[in-house]
Amino acid sequence: MTISDIAKMAGVSSAAVSRYLNGGPLSEQKRAIIREVVEKTGYRPDTTAQTLRTGKVNQVGVIAPSIGSQSVGQLTAGIASELDARNYLLLLGNTELDAQRELGYLTAMQRNHVAGIILLGSYYTPQLAQALKNCSVPVVVTGQRFPDVACVYNDDHTAARELTQRMLEHGRRRIVYIGGSERDDATGIQRREGVQDALRDAGLDGDQLPRICCNAFTVEEGQRCMQELLTRCPFLDGVVCVTDTVAFGAMHALKQAGRQIGRDVGLAGIGDSWAGNVTDPGLATVRFYQKQVGQEAARILLQMLEEKEHGGPVRQVTLGYQVVERGSL
């Protein structure tokens, strides 16, 4: 079975089939007809010949910080849905937050002729900036705002600010914060500054916000940090956490200390984990639309591939969020 055979069966030109297989521009009507024939025949192009001819394969590399994360799962699902529709395969690399492994994946994926790369939220370093600048294929970053790179990210600052404002509206005034590493601009700096700005808006001293930085976004770290804050600030009446997972650990520590969550202390996380619906009380949180972030990142990358735009204006897109109030506030 060849491209010519597929073209005859679909009643279109060989060029149209080639554009379909390579993710090129094509009307939806022709795309649907060709897809039906391809699926019916089980046709698969010869990727080796395709690579020799074009210098690339229909693969997009996705570099993730931790494949066990719920948000990473949602992001990759969004990316895959867009790539599948355009007959691109997804090649996944898992860094486990190892900066050198991340740089290694960037190099290895280019050597394997991927068409483009989507880099999921990471720390910004001079080494990474240089590596992205030197990339021979288009790159889109999600979850972070990097200069001079196409990005799709969440409004972490405003989301944390509004979440804290909701807690203040429930009468909480002695609020503490469990944050993340400030090497990470989005989760580390933007979320912490959002909490501080909400306190300032309420006439409180945001600069004196009692806070602690957890070493990882785990339940264990949330519990440890909460125990330390209870010792340092025994009269606290509100806790904002950098993620839901950290908040679940804080919830356990508060219950162990005899605090009634939602009554004498408010608690909130960020991320809208499924578990927040089944805890007692339910966890107040911020819902980010991570699947849509992945979809938008893939669309931008595919557009860059179609238009062969490696330079020119850089697209940077901010997506919205929703504060979800539950009993823990």
LOMISE-920254 format. One record per residue (C-alpha): residue in one letter; x, y, z. Coordinates in pm, 1 decimal, decimal comma. Layout:
! residues N
- A | X | Y | Z
...
//
This chain:
! residues 329
- M | 0,0 | 0,0 | 0,0
- T | 144,3 | 337,1 | -105,7
- I | 45,6 | 702,9 | -82,8
- S | -78,3 | 677,0 | -443,4
- D | -305,1 | 384,5 | -349,3
- I | -449,4 | 581,2 | -55,7
- A | -503,0 | 883,0 | -282,6
- K | -694,0 | 676,4 | -542,4
- M | -916,4 | 517,9 | -278,1
- A | -991,7 | 856,9 | -121,2
- G | -1039,6 | 1035,1 | -452,8
- V | -779,8 | 1299,8 | -374,2
- S | -429,6 | 1385,6 | -491,1
- S | -113,9 | 1221,1 | -359,3
- A | -7,0 | 1567,4 | -239,3
- A | -320,1 | 1588,5 | -22,2
- V | -241,8 | 1250,7 | 135,9
- S | 116,3 | 1363,3 | 197,8
- R | -6,2 | 1680,3 | 369,0
- Y | -242,2 | 1472,2 | 582,3
- L | 35,2 | 1236,0 | 690,1
- N | 274,6 | 1522,3 | 762,0
- G | 25,5 | 1738,3 | 952,9
- G | 9,0 | 2001,3 | 679,0
- P | -281,8 | 2235,8 | 591,8
- L | -585,5 | 2054,3 | 451,5
- S | -960,7 | 2106,7 | 446,5
- E | -1155,5 | 1920,9 | 712,5
- Q | -1356,8 | 1742,0 | 441,7
- K | -1046,6 | 1598,4 | 273,9
- R | -888,5 | 1524,5 | 610,2
- A | -1195,1 | 1318,5 | 713,9
- I | -1201,1 | 1124,5 | 383,5
- I | -830,9 | 1040,5 | 399,0
- R | -851,5 | 947,6 | 768,9
- E | -1132,4 | 700,8 | 691,3
- V | -926,3 | 529,5 | 420,4
- V | -611,1 | 522,2 | 635,0
- E | -799,3 | 369,2 | 928,3
- K | -977,3 | 119,9 | 702,3
- T | -657,1 | -1,1 | 537,4
- G | -434,3 | 26,7 | 843,3
- Y | -180,8 | 216,3 | 631,4
- R | 133,0 | 338,9 | 805,5
- P | 398,2 | 545,6 | 626,5
- D | 756,7 | 425,2 | 611,2
- T | 905,9 | 645,6 | 882,4
- T | 1265,0 | 565,0 | 782,5
- A | 1210,0 | 678,6 | 425,2
- Q | 1016,5 | 979,8 | 550,0
- T | 1303,0 | 1081,9 | 777,4
- L | 1558,1 | 1048,4 | 496,2
- R | 1340,4 | 1258,0 | 266,3
- T | 1231,2 | 1537,1 | 503,2
- G | 1492,1 | 1528,5 | 780,3
- K | 1221,3 | 1486,7 | 1045,4
- V | 960,3 | 1243,1 | 1171,8
- N | 602,5 | 1310,3 | 1272,2
- Q | 688,6 | 1308,1 | 1638,7
- V | 672,0 | 1581,7 | 1898,9
- G | 890,3 | 1552,9 | 2205,8
- V | 727,3 | 1631,2 | 2540,0
- I | 960,5 | 1684,5 | 2836,9
- A | 785,0 | 1649,8 | 3173,4
- P | 914,1 | 1717,9 | 3527,3
- S | 726,6 | 1425,4 | 3685,3
- I | 490,5 | 1186,9 | 3508,5
- G | 326,1 | 1097,5 | 3841,2
- S | 176,4 | 1445,1 | 3875,0
- Q | -196,5 | 1491,0 | 3811,6
- S | -134,8 | 1820,1 | 3628,9
- V | 126,2 | 1656,8 | 3402,7
- G | -124,7 | 1385,3 | 3317,7
- Q | -384,9 | 1645,7 | 3222,8
- L | -133,9 | 1846,9 | 3019,6
- T | -12,1 | 1547,2 | 2821,6
- A | -370,7 | 1435,4 | 2758,3
- G | -443,0 | 1777,1 | 2606,2
- I | -125,0 | 1768,2 | 2397,5
- A | -193,4 | 1413,4 | 2275,8
- S | -550,3 | 1495,6 | 2169,0
- E | -424,1 | 1770,0 | 1935,8
- L | -128,6 | 1571,6 | 1804,0
- D | -339,9 | 1260,9 | 1736,7
- A | -577,4 | 1465,3 | 1522,2
- R | -281,1 | 1570,6 | 1308,1
- N | -113,1 | 1228,5 | 1296,3
- Y | 180,1 | 1321,3 | 1517,7
- L | 318,6 | 1080,2 | 1774,2
- L | 411,0 | 1193,4 | 2124,4
- L | 758,6 | 1109,0 | 2255,1
- L | 769,6 | 1154,0 | 2634,0
- G | 1074,8 | 1227,2 | 2847,2
- N | 1054,9 | 1229,3 | 3228,9
- T | 1316,9 | 1442,9 | 3407,2
- E | 1216,1 | 1395,2 | 3773,4
- L | 1316,4 | 1762,7 | 3814,4
- D | 1676,2 | 1683,3 | 3715,6
- A | 1807,6 | 1986,7 | 3523,5
- Q | 2083,5 | 1789,2 | 3350,5
- R | 1839,7 | 1521,1 | 3238,2
- E | 1615,6 | 1794,7 | 3101,1
- L | 1902,4 | 1935,9 | 2892,9
- G | 1988,0 | 1582,8 | 2783,6
- Y | 1635,1 | 1522,8 | 2655,6
- L | 1643,3 | 1849,3 | 2458,7
- T | 1958,2 | 1733,4 | 2281,4
- A | 1850,4 | 1371,1 | 2231,5
- M | 1510,1 | 1462,0 | 2088,4
- Q | 1666,3 | 1692,1 | 1829,9
- R | 1910,3 | 1417,3 | 1731,3
- N | 1612,0 | 1186,0 | 1682,3
- H | 1460,3 | 1432,9 | 1436,0
- V | 1147,4 | 1530,2 | 1630,2
- A | 946,2 | 1798,7 | 1453,9
- G | 914,6 | 2011,1 | 1769,5
- I | 933,2 | 2004,9 | 2148,6
- I | 689,2 | 2097,8 | 2426,6
- L | 861,5 | 2158,1 | 2759,3
- L | 637,5 | 2131,0 | 3066,0
- G | 698,7 | 2376,1 | 3351,0
- S | 1056,4 | 2389,4 | 3468,6
- Y | 1308,7 | 2605,9 | 3648,2
- Y | 1453,1 | 2882,9 | 3434,9
- T | 1831,8 | 2875,3 | 3430,1
- P | 2093,9 | 3036,0 | 3205,7
- Q | 2186,2 | 2688,2 | 3077,1
- L | 1824,7 | 2611,1 | 2984,8
- A | 1782,4 | 2954,5 | 2823,1
- Q | 2087,0 | 2892,8 | 2603,3
- A | 1971,2 | 2541,6 | 2515,3
- L | 1629,7 | 2671,5 | 2407,8
- K | 1791,6 | 2947,7 | 2204,3
- N | 2007,0 | 2690,1 | 2024,6
- C | 1720,1 | 2449,7 | 1949,5
- S | 1695,9 | 2352,0 | 1583,8
- V | 1321,0 | 2284,0 | 1611,6
- P | 1029,6 | 2494,5 | 1741,8
- V | 975,5 | 2484,8 | 2120,0
- V | 671,5 | 2572,5 | 2332,4
- V | 688,1 | 2594,3 | 2713,8
- T | 390,4 | 2534,1 | 2943,7
- G | 339,7 | 2637,7 | 3304,9
- Q | 609,6 | 2904,0 | 3304,8
- R | 667,9 | 3236,7 | 3136,1
- F | 1011,2 | 3229,9 | 2973,6
- P | 1136,5 | 3534,1 | 2778,1
- D | 1167,4 | 3498,3 | 2399,8
- V | 998,2 | 3155,0 | 2396,1
- A | 642,8 | 3059,9 | 2299,9
- C | 461,1 | 2988,4 | 2630,0
- V | 120,9 | 2885,0 | 2762,5
- Y | 82,5 | 2932,5 | 3136,3
- N | -162,6 | 2992,8 | 3421,3
- D | -217,8 | 3316,8 | 3610,0
- D | -67,0 | 3184,6 | 3932,8
- H | -38,8 | 3526,3 | 4098,2
- T | -400,4 | 3634,9 | 4051,8
- A | -531,5 | 3288,2 | 4137,2
- A | -345,4 | 3277,4 | 4470,6
- R | -451,9 | 3633,3 | 4543,4
- E | -821,1 | 3560,2 | 4487,6
- L | -802,8 | 3236,4 | 4686,0
- T | -655,8 | 3425,9 | 4981,7
- Q | -918,6 | 3697,2 | 4946,4
- R | -1189,0 | 3430,4 | 4978,2
- M | -1024,0 | 3308,2 | 5296,9
- L | -1013,0 | 3663,3 | 5433,1
- E | -1384,3 | 3701,3 | 5356,0
- H | -1443,4 | 3407,1 | 5590,7
- G | -1293,9 | 3612,9 | 5873,1
- R | -941,7 | 3466,8 | 5873,1
- R | -678,0 | 3721,7 | 5973,8
- R | -382,3 | 3520,5 | 6105,6
- I | -296,9 | 3349,6 | 5778,3
- V | 19,4 | 3148,9 | 5715,0
- Y | 156,9 | 3010,1 | 5389,1
- I | 323,7 | 2683,3 | 5290,6
- G | 507,8 | 2751,4 | 4964,5
- G | 751,1 | 2593,8 | 4721,9
- S | 1102,0 | 2656,9 | 4599,3
- E | 1148,4 | 3010,0 | 4470,3
- R | 1367,9 | 2875,5 | 4192,2
- D | 1027,7 | 2814,1 | 4031,4
- D | 878,8 | 3149,2 | 3932,4
- A | 521,0 | 3024,0 | 3887,7
- T | 463,8 | 2805,6 | 4193,6
- G | 738,1 | 2956,4 | 4407,3
- I | 727,1 | 3332,1 | 4355,9
- Q | 397,9 | 3415,8 | 4183,1
- R | 177,4 | 3218,9 | 4422,7
- R | 354,2 | 3353,8 | 4732,5
- E | 330,3 | 3713,5 | 4606,7
- G | -39,1 | 3661,8 | 4528,1
- V | -104,8 | 3564,5 | 4890,9
- Q | 93,0 | 3865,3 | 5016,5
- D | -91,0 | 4108,3 | 4787,7
- A | -428,3 | 3983,8 | 4912,8
- L | -317,6 | 4052,3 | 5269,9
- R | -204,0 | 4403,0 | 5174,6
- D | -538,3 | 4467,9 | 5004,5
- A | -705,1 | 4380,3 | 5335,9
- G | -485,3 | 4624,8 | 5529,6
- L | -259,7 | 4353,9 | 5673,2
- D | 119,1 | 4333,9 | 5657,7
- G | 192,1 | 4104,7 | 5363,5
- D | 567,2 | 4137,2 | 5412,1
- Q | 537,3 | 3970,8 | 5753,1
- L | 343,3 | 3671,4 | 5618,9
- P | 456,0 | 3366,4 | 5823,0
- R | 565,4 | 3112,1 | 5565,5
- I | 773,2 | 2803,4 | 5513,4
- C | 910,6 | 2644,4 | 5197,4
- C | 846,5 | 2272,5 | 5150,2
- N | 1115,2 | 2060,1 | 4990,3
- A | 871,7 | 1872,6 | 4764,3
- F | 502,0 | 1881,2 | 4680,1
- T | 417,3 | 1578,0 | 4893,7
- V | 174,1 | 1494,9 | 5173,9
- E | 467,8 | 1426,7 | 5404,9
- E | 619,0 | 1768,1 | 5342,3
- G | 283,5 | 1937,4 | 5392,6
- Q | 245,5 | 1764,0 | 5727,8
- R | 598,9 | 1855,1 | 5837,9
- C | 562,7 | 2220,2 | 5739,2
- M | 224,9 | 2249,5 | 5909,7
- Q | 361,3 | 2108,1 | 6232,9
- E | 643,3 | 2362,5 | 6225,9
- L | 405,7 | 2651,6 | 6159,2
- L | 177,6 | 2541,3 | 6443,6
- T | 478,6 | 2565,5 | 6673,4
- R | 585,1 | 2905,1 | 6541,5
- C | 231,3 | 3050,8 | 6507,3
- P | 0,8 | 2868,9 | 6753,0
- F | -281,0 | 3122,0 | 6702,4
- L | -298,8 | 3088,8 | 6323,0
- D | -650,2 | 3073,9 | 6179,9
- G | -585,0 | 3026,7 | 5807,1
- V | -343,5 | 2822,0 | 5593,1
- V | -285,4 | 2865,2 | 5219,4
- C | -81,0 | 2589,5 | 5052,7
- V | 111,4 | 2595,6 | 4727,1
- T | -59,0 | 2274,6 | 4603,3
- D | -346,9 | 2050,2 | 4703,5
- T | -112,2 | 1762,0 | 4785,8
- V | 73,5 | 1981,0 | 5034,3
- A | -263,6 | 2090,6 | 5175,6
- F | -364,9 | 1728,1 | 5238,6
- G | -57,1 | 1689,4 | 5456,1
- A | -138,3 | 2014,0 | 5635,3
- M | -493,3 | 1889,3 | 5690,2
- H | -363,0 | 1576,4 | 5861,3
- A | -134,2 | 1779,4 | 6090,5
- L | -414,8 | 2021,3 | 6182,9
- K | -648,0 | 1735,1 | 6272,1
- Q | -376,1 | 1573,0 | 6481,5
- A | -340,8 | 1903,9 | 6667,3
- G | -713,9 | 1908,5 | 6741,9
- R | -794,7 | 2197,0 | 6505,7
- Q | -1138,8 | 2196,2 | 6344,0
- I | -1083,8 | 2276,1 | 5977,3
- G | -1347,1 | 2508,1 | 5836,1
- R | -1443,3 | 2624,2 | 6184,2
- D | -1147,0 | 2753,8 | 6382,8
- V | -894,3 | 2734,6 | 6096,6
- G | -932,0 | 2776,8 | 5721,1
- L | -732,5 | 2566,9 | 5474,4
- A | -686,5 | 2594,6 | 5098,1
- G | -467,6 | 2443,6 | 4825,1
- I | -409,0 | 2498,2 | 4455,0
- G | -461,2 | 2246,4 | 4175,2
- D | -809,3 | 2097,4 | 4226,1
- S | -702,1 | 1739,8 | 4292,0
- W | -981,2 | 1481,9 | 4273,7
- A | -912,3 | 1396,2 | 4638,9
- G | -1027,0 | 1743,0 | 4747,3
- N | -1385,0 | 1633,7 | 4676,6
- V | -1371,4 | 1340,9 | 4917,9
- T | -1178,0 | 1481,4 | 5214,0
- D | -1371,3 | 1586,9 | 5523,3
- P | -1422,3 | 1875,5 | 5492,7
- G | -1379,3 | 1925,3 | 5118,2
- L | -1066,8 | 2121,7 | 5027,3
- A | -1102,4 | 2475,0 | 4890,2
- T | -874,4 | 2518,3 | 4591,2
- V | -798,7 | 2677,7 | 4254,2
- R | -888,1 | 2490,0 | 3938,5
- F | -648,3 | 2540,6 | 3649,1
- Y | -753,4 | 2412,1 | 3308,8
- Q | -443,9 | 2203,0 | 3247,1
- K | -583,1 | 1997,6 | 2960,2
- Q | -662,1 | 2319,9 | 2774,6
- V | -307,5 | 2443,0 | 2845,6
- G | -174,4 | 2129,9 | 2675,8
- Q | -411,9 | 2166,8 | 2382,8
- E | -318,5 | 2530,7 | 2329,1
- A | 53,4 | 2450,9 | 2348,9
- A | 14,5 | 2179,6 | 2084,7
- R | -187,1 | 2410,7 | 1858,6
- I | 81,0 | 2679,1 | 1880,8
- L | 355,1 | 2427,9 | 1802,3
- L | 164,3 | 2283,4 | 1505,3
- Q | 105,2 | 2633,7 | 1373,8
- M | 476,1 | 2707,1 | 1403,9
- L | 550,2 | 2390,0 | 1207,9
- E | 301,6 | 2475,5 | 936,1
- E | 424,3 | 2829,9 | 898,4
- K | 789,8 | 2737,4 | 948,0
- E | 813,2 | 3015,2 | 1205,2
- H | 1122,5 | 2976,3 | 1415,7
- G | 1152,9 | 3351,3 | 1461,9
- G | 917,8 | 3647,3 | 1446,1
- P | 665,4 | 3737,2 | 1717,0
- V | 662,7 | 3499,2 | 2012,4
- R | 317,4 | 3384,5 | 2125,6
- Q | 262,1 | 3388,2 | 2500,9
- V | -84,0 | 3289,8 | 2624,0
- T | -229,4 | 3313,0 | 2975,2
- L | -526,4 | 3089,3 | 3055,5
- G | -786,2 | 3144,8 | 3326,1
- Y | -876,9 | 2965,7 | 3648,7
- Q | -1165,9 | 2909,6 | 3889,6
- V | -1164,8 | 2936,0 | 4268,9
- V | -1352,0 | 2638,3 | 4412,7
- E | -1493,9 | 2702,6 | 4759,2
- R | -1549,6 | 2399,7 | 4978,2
- G | -1598,4 | 2343,1 | 5350,4
- S | -1234,7 | 2390,3 | 5448,8
- L | -1243,1 | 2771,6 | 5420,4
//
